[in-house]
Amino acid sequence: MRCSERKVGKITQYNLDLLGYVCPVPLMRTKEKFQELAPGDVLILETEHARAVRNILDWACREGFTIDVDEEGAGVWQVRIEK
């Protein structure tokens, strides 16, 4: 798992590479990283595991976060979650 961060104005954008991980690891890593974020920060993650995308979306919706999903191609999804 690789993680990077980039400051955009007052908001920090974190990128989390979850390629190669299967459930429940992507959701666990997403929750762990999200605890470090401040309100307004954004987490962008990539995964190719369809079930992980569904689990992460379900969790983010339950928590009331703003989410956006794009299929990057060949079964790789990019999920953007704003805290």
TORSE-818673 format. One record per residue (C-alpha): x, y, z; residue number from 1; residue in three letters; chain. Coordinates in Angstrom, 2 decimals. Example, Ala and Ser with C-alpha at 12.3 -4.5 7.8 and 13.67 -1.06 7.14 Angstrom:
# TORSE-818673
+---------+---------+---------+-----+------+-------+
|       u |       v |       w |  nr | rest | kette |
+---------+---------+---------+-----+------+-------+
|   12.30 |   -4.50 |    7.80 |   1 |  ALA |     A |
|   13.67 |   -1.06 |    7.14 |   2 |  SER |     A |
+---------+---------+---------+-----+------+-------+
This chain:
# TORSE-818673
+---------+---------+---------+-----+------+-------+
|       u |       v |       w |  nr | rest | kette |
+---------+---------+---------+-----+------+-------+
|    0.00 |    0.00 |    0.00 |   1 |  MET |     A |
|    1.34 |    3.41 |   -0.98 |   2 |  ARG |     A |
|    0.06 |    6.67 |    0.39 |   3 |  CYS |     A |
|    0.93 |   10.21 |   -0.61 |   4 |  SER |     A |
|   -0.40 |   13.62 |    0.29 |   5 |  GLU |     A |
|   -0.68 |   16.94 |   -1.48 |   6 |  ARG |     A |
|   -1.83 |   20.29 |   -0.12 |   7 |  LYS |     A |
|   -4.41 |   22.11 |   -2.27 |   8 |  VAL |     A |
|   -5.15 |   25.43 |   -0.62 |   9 |  GLY |     A |
|   -6.30 |   24.66 |    2.91 |  10 |  LYS |     A |
|   -7.40 |   21.15 |    1.96 |  11 |  ILE |     A |
|   -5.06 |   18.20 |    1.96 |  12 |  THR |     A |
|   -5.57 |   15.49 |   -0.65 |  13 |  GLN |     A |
|   -4.37 |   12.00 |    0.23 |  14 |  TYR |     A |
|   -3.85 |    9.26 |   -2.36 |  15 |  ASN |     A |
|   -4.07 |    5.64 |   -1.28 |  16 |  LEU |     A |
|   -3.01 |    2.83 |   -3.64 |  17 |  ASP |     A |
|   -4.96 |   -0.29 |   -2.72 |  18 |  LEU |     A |
|   -4.28 |   -2.21 |   -5.93 |  19 |  LEU |     A |
|   -3.69 |   -5.89 |   -5.23 |  20 |  GLY |     A |
|   -5.58 |   -5.95 |   -1.92 |  21 |  TYR |     A |
|   -8.83 |   -7.87 |   -1.42 |  22 |  VAL |     A |
|  -11.56 |   -7.50 |    1.20 |  23 |  CYS |     A |
|  -11.55 |   -6.62 |    3.96 |  24 |  PRO |     A |
|   -8.13 |   -4.92 |    3.66 |  25 |  VAL |     A |
|   -9.15 |   -1.98 |    1.39 |  26 |  PRO |     A |
|  -11.99 |   -0.95 |    3.72 |  27 |  LEU |     A |
|   -9.80 |   -1.34 |    6.81 |  28 |  MET |     A |
|   -6.99 |    0.78 |    5.29 |  29 |  ARG |     A |
|   -9.51 |    3.40 |    4.14 |  30 |  THR |     A |
|  -11.03 |    3.68 |    7.63 |  31 |  LYS |     A |
|   -7.56 |    3.88 |    9.23 |  32 |  GLU |     A |
|   -6.44 |    6.66 |    6.89 |  33 |  LYS |     A |
|   -9.72 |    8.53 |    7.26 |  34 |  PHE |     A |
|   -9.18 |    8.87 |   11.01 |  35 |  GLN |     A |
|   -6.12 |   11.05 |   10.23 |  36 |  GLU |     A |
|   -8.02 |   13.45 |    7.94 |  37 |  LEU |     A |
|   -9.39 |   16.83 |    8.96 |  38 |  ALA |     A |
|  -12.87 |   17.95 |    7.90 |  39 |  PRO |     A |
|  -12.76 |   19.02 |    4.25 |  40 |  GLY |     A |
|   -9.74 |   16.82 |    3.42 |  41 |  ASP |     A |
|  -10.05 |   14.39 |    0.53 |  42 |  VAL |     A |
|   -8.97 |   10.76 |    0.22 |  43 |  LEU |     A |
|   -8.54 |    9.36 |   -3.28 |  44 |  ILE |     A |
|   -8.01 |    5.63 |   -3.48 |  45 |  LEU |     A |
|   -7.53 |    3.16 |   -6.29 |  46 |  GLU |     A |
|   -8.55 |   -0.47 |   -6.25 |  47 |  THR |     A |
|   -9.36 |   -3.16 |   -8.78 |  48 |  GLU |     A |
|  -11.43 |   -5.20 |   -6.33 |  49 |  HIS |     A |
|  -15.13 |   -4.60 |   -7.14 |  50 |  ALA |     A |
|  -16.37 |   -5.85 |   -3.77 |  51 |  ARG |     A |
|  -14.00 |   -3.43 |   -2.01 |  52 |  ALA |     A |
|  -15.50 |   -0.53 |   -3.98 |  53 |  VAL |     A |
|  -19.01 |   -1.57 |   -2.89 |  54 |  ARG |     A |
|  -17.94 |   -1.96 |    0.77 |  55 |  ASN |     A |
|  -16.17 |    1.42 |    0.81 |  56 |  ILE |     A |
|  -19.15 |    3.15 |   -0.82 |  57 |  LEU |     A |
|  -21.57 |    1.58 |    1.66 |  58 |  ASP |     A |
|  -19.41 |    2.69 |    4.60 |  59 |  TRP |     A |
|  -18.91 |    6.24 |    3.24 |  60 |  ALA |     A |
|  -22.67 |    6.64 |    2.61 |  61 |  CYS |     A |
|  -23.51 |    5.46 |    6.13 |  62 |  ARG |     A |
|  -21.02 |    7.98 |    7.55 |  63 |  GLU |     A |
|  -22.46 |   10.80 |    5.42 |  64 |  GLY |     A |
|  -19.29 |   11.56 |    3.44 |  65 |  PHE |     A |
|  -19.29 |   13.01 |   -0.07 |  66 |  THR |     A |
|  -18.16 |   10.34 |   -2.56 |  67 |  ILE |     A |
|  -17.41 |   10.04 |   -6.25 |  68 |  ASP |     A |
|  -16.39 |    6.94 |   -8.19 |  69 |  VAL |     A |
|  -14.78 |    6.72 |  -11.62 |  70 |  ASP |     A |
|  -13.77 |    3.60 |  -13.47 |  71 |  GLU |     A |
|  -10.24 |    4.37 |  -14.63 |  72 |  GLU |     A |
|  -10.32 |    1.50 |  -17.11 |  73 |  GLY |     A |
|   -9.71 |   -2.24 |  -17.22 |  74 |  ALA |     A |
|  -11.50 |   -2.80 |  -13.91 |  75 |  GLY |     A |
|   -9.61 |   -0.20 |  -11.86 |  76 |  VAL |     A |
|  -11.72 |    2.25 |   -9.87 |  77 |  TRP |     A |
|  -10.78 |    5.56 |   -8.35 |  78 |  GLN |     A |
|  -12.86 |    6.48 |   -5.32 |  79 |  VAL |     A |
|  -12.83 |   10.07 |   -4.01 |  80 |  ARG |     A |
|  -14.15 |   10.61 |   -0.48 |  81 |  ILE |     A |
|  -14.41 |   14.01 |    1.19 |  82 |  GLU |     A |
|  -14.50 |   14.13 |    4.96 |  83 |  LYS |     A |
+---------+---------+---------+-----+------+-------+
